[in-house]
Amino acid sequence: MKNTLGDLNLHLFAQLERLGDEEVKGENLSEEINRAKAISDIASRIISNGSLVLEAKKVAENSLNIEQPVPRMLEGK
């Protein structure tokens, strides 16, 4: 399972490539568009959650003046 924003970025670009495939047509294209909409909705929620986690980390660091590890979901590859 992939759980970082970097992994999410890779999934989004892969979906973009599938949508750009000119050989995908008709019902297959409709299914791909529906899939893309679902992925986009979930990605937006993940990014929003990541922003919240990052903001909370900034507040905690400023309040406690101690360093904390980066939350796992924000780690790069």
N, C-alpha and C positions, 0 to 999 in steps of 0.2 A: 504494500500500500504506500502511496506517495502522499506526503503531508506537508510540504513546504510551499511557499509562494513561488519559488523557482519552478517546482514541479507543476504547479497550477499554470504558470506561464507557458510551459511546454505543452500542456494539454490544450490550452486556448489556441496556440499556434497550429497544433495538429488539427484541431477542429476547423480552423480557418482554411487550412490546406484542403480538407475534405470538401468544404463548401465551394472552394475554387475549382474543384475538379469538373471540367466541362463535360466529362463523360457520364457524370451522375445526373440522371434526368427523371422526370415523371414522379412516380410514387417514391422511388429511392431518394430523390431530391427533397421531397416533402418530409420524409422521415428524417433526413439529415438536418433539415431546417428546424424541425421540432426538437431534435436532439441538441442542436446548437443553442436554441432558446433556453432549454433546461440547463445546459452547462453554463450559459451566461448568467442565468438567475442564481445558480449555486455559487458561481465564481464571485459574483457581486457580494453575496452574503459572506463568503470566506474573506474577501478583501476588507469588507466592513468590520468583521470580527478582528482581523489582523490589525487594523487601524486602532481599534479599541484596546487591544492588548498592548500595542506599542505606546499608546497614550498613557495607559495605566503604568507601564514600566517607567516612562519618563517622570510621571508624578511620584512614583515610589522612590526613584533615584534622587529626585530633588528633595523629597520630604525626609528620607532616611539618610541621604548622603552616603549610601553604600552601593557597591557594584553588585549587580545580580546577573546571572546568566541570561542569555537571550532565550526567550520562550521558543520551544521546539518548532512550533509552526512557522516562525519567522526565520529559521535557519536557512542558509543557502545550501547548495550542494557541496 
